[in-house]
Amino acid sequence: MKVTVNGKPKTLKEGATLKQAVAGEHYIEGSDISVHLSTEKVTEVSNDFALMTPRGEMVVHLYDTDDAKRFRASVENIKGVNLRWSTNEIAAFGSFPSDMSQSDEEGDYKRYDVFFALGGNDNQTTYVMVAKRAFRKAYGCGTGKIGKITVGRHLLAALDEGERIVDVHPVISETSQENVVITEDLGYKLADGYSIDTNILVKLNPASPMSAEQVLILSSKGYFNVSEGTGTFMGCRDDMDVDMEPEETGVRDVGTVTVRNSGVGKGHVMLYKERRQLSPAINVAGTVERGMALASRASAGDKVAVTTDPQRILSVGMTQAEGQRFLESFGLRQKRSGDLSDDAIIADQTPEATMSALAAGEIETFGVPKEKILKVKVTTEDERTAHYFRKVTGLSHKPIGQLKVQFSFPGMSMVTFYGDDARGQDLYPQEPFKKCKKGDLGVTNQSRPHHGLIGIRLTDSKEFGPTGEEPYGTNMIGRYDDDMGKLDELEDEQTVYITEDKL
């Protein structure tokens, strides 16, 4: 029998199960698999009309009224009209000719109500009005209402007078009535024609390289940890401490993958199940190309397998020779710097973001001798302190991180490295150490002025920690796990490369 697995045709024996179908595929043990038996698309024209403007889209939900019927009939006349004037009470779009009858009767309007109005009691200058607040007034053609703005209300304040309604069209709802089974049972028996997805495929957006990289980093384990599965989106909140900038935004259609760029939840990745208006705080990072059923049915606490197009292009941790072969497999040129030898370890690459690298066509790989990469162990059970150290060094998202020497002097009892003052404010004090040993790695916590400073202790001490603070001002990170003699060679402002892995 013939089935499709992750978009590829496969031929299986009659009576085969999911176990045979997913062999060799990207599949996370114990995660959900979707089995599509059939799909029937249903298209419906709703009572919603989209008003497209240069600033975005507003949606009017039409009431069951005569004026709503007139609005439907007037769509072609409304296209192209501009925002003629805007006050704290109304926004007026027009004008255009209509067959409206003049009436001096007052209407009782609530906020975001949409209604017709006549300029100078003349139906040749008809306007579509939107109420910005509740009021009662006569606008020349009676008390009728068209509907209510339900989406894009913020645009009423953002639009400038003279900006046009570039298009008006009904919102068409296309739904898929899918006969889909979601199962973890690898013994599930298949039939001819079934379509199986073991993972979600995300096509990344070149216009949002930082957001695309966030998706790549969070899916680097091969899956998303699902933080929430709402009616609107599936989310992943694994890294909410991330530097992010506004990139490409847009209407969030079903299957849109986004990253929040500002405010509470910066770095939050969301896969949309329902259509939502664009938001300047949310970047479009990509789209789901396959496996949407897995996202649609995911619940908080689930692991959902994820693949991306393209995959992450990170050569850090490879030798210069390995990095060259790796980059060439993506059609990219390697430009070596630092130690150029084949066996030098790539400690940094520029650009680091995958989509930026693909756009540039070339990556500079900075090499250092293997023995120059210092080894550390993060042993603290305090997740906040471990997160701080990995985030500041870059070890949170790549195998080799960096520290910059703040102070080093022969004969000193410690060497210190710059940290992050802002992030250091969140370092709550740990249980104070009893004795700080030679090689201990620590950070100054929020109780002291130099919070965030990182250090390595060079002599044993019961009084002072790796950054020279007393026990209550120190959070222990772990251990320097390398030759102590290497630390004697460090100089102020020098960049030091570190790893938690055994190279």
Residue, then its C-alpha position, 0 to 999 in steps of 0.5 A: m500500500k502507498v502512504t505519504v510520510n512527512g510529505k514523501p511517498k512510501t510503499l509499505k506492506e499491507g497491514a503495516t503500522l505507524k512503527q514501519a511508516v515512521a522508521g527513518e523519519h524525524y520523530i520524537e519518541g512518545s510524541d504525537i503523530s497525525v494520521h490524515l484519513s481524508t480532507e474536505k474543504v468548506t468555504e463560507v462567506s461570512n458577515d464580515f467585511a475587510l477594509m484594507t488601509p495602508r496601515g492594516e486591515m479593519v474588519v466590520h461585522l455586519y448586522d442584519t439591517d437594511d443599512a448593512k444590505r446597502f453597505r454590501a451593495s455600495v462596496e465598489n463605491i466605498k473602495g478608494v474613499n479616504l478618511r475625510w476627517s477624524t475627531n475624538e467622536i467619529a472617523a468619516f470615510g467618503s464621500f460617494p454617491s448613494d440612494m440613501s433617504q434624508s432623515d433628521e432622526e437621531g441615532d444612538y451609537k455605541r463605540y465602534d458602531v459603523f453607520f451611514a451619514l449624509g454631508g449637507n443632507d445630500n446623498q451624493t456625498t454619503y459617508v461611512m462613519v465609525a463611532k469612537r465613543a458612545f453618543r446620540k446625534a443626527y447625521g442626516c439619514g436616520t438611525g440605521k447601523i451597518g455593523k461594528i468594527t471587531v478587528g483593527r480598532h487601533l487603526l482608527a487612531a493610527l490613520d491620518e486624514g487623507e489615507r484611503i480605504v484601498d480595498v473592501h471585500p468579504v471575509i471568506s472562511e475556508t475551513s478544512q473538515e479533516n478526518v485526522v487521528i492524533t496518536e502516540d500508538l506506533g501499533y496503529k494500523l494504516a490503510d492505503g492513501y493515509s498521510i502521516d506527519t511526525n513533525i511540523l515543518v516550518k518555512l522560515n522568513p528571510a525578512s525576519p532573520m532574528s525571529a527566524e533564528q529564535v525559532l531555530i534555537l528553540s527547535s534545536k533539540g528537535y522539538f518545541n516544548v509546548s507552553e500553551g495550546t489555546g484556541t488561537f495558537m500553540g506557544c513555546r516560552d523556552d527563552m523569554d530573555v532574548d534580544m529582539e527587534p521589530e522585523e516584518t509584521g503581517v496579518r497572522d493567518v492560520g499557520t503563521v509562525t511569529v515571535r514577540n519582539s517587545g513587551v511582556g513575553k519577548g521571545h515568545v514563539m507562537l504558531y497560529k491556529e486562527r487568523r488574527q490582525l497584524s501587531p507591531a509587537i509581533n514579528v512574522a518568523g515563518t509559516v507552517e508548511r506541513g504538520m499543522a494538525l500537530a500544532s492545532r491539537a497540542s496541549a501545554g506540556d507536550k513535546v511537538a517534533v519540529t523541522t525547519d527550512p532551512q536548518r540552522i547554519l552554525s559552524v561554531g565548535m567545528t574545526q576550520a576544515e569541518g566548517q568549510r565543508f559544512l558551509e559549502s554544503f549550503g552553497l556558502r563561502q568561508k572566509r577564515s580569520g584568527d587562526l586559519s589552520d584546518d584544525a583550529i576551532i571555530a569560536d565565532q562566526t559572522p553573521e551568526a543568524t542563519m537567514s542573514a548568512l544565506a543572504a550574505g552568501e559568505i560567513e567569516t569563521f574566527g578560529v582559535p587553537k583548541e587549547k585556548i578554549l577554556k572548559v567550565k562546568v555549570t553545577t549550580e541547581d539555581e536555574r536563574t543563575a545558570h540561565y544568567f551565565r549561559k545567556v551572558t556568555g552565549l552558551s545558551h544557544k551555541p557550544i562556545g561562548q565568550l567572556k571579556v576580562q574585566f580585571s586580571f593581575p599577577g598574584m591576585s586571588m581572582v580574575t573577573f569578567y564583565g557581565d550584564d548589569a541589567r540582567g544581573q539585577d534579577l540574580y536573587p541571592q543563593e544560600p551563602f557558600k561556606k568556603c570558596k575553593k580555587g577554581d570556583l566560578g561565581v557571579t555577584n548577585q543583586s544584593r551588591p552594587h556590581h551585580g552581574l560581575i563574573g569571576i573565577r577564584l584563584t585561591d581558597s577563601k572562606e571570606f570572599g567569593p570568585t568576584g571578591e564579594e562576601p558569601y551573601g553577595t555571591n552566587m556560585i555558578g560552578r567550576y573552572d574545569d581546565d589548566m589553572g595556568k591558562l588564567d595567568e596569561l589573561e589580560d584586561e579587556q581580552t576576549v576569552y572563549i569557553t565551552e561546557d563541552k569536551l572538545 
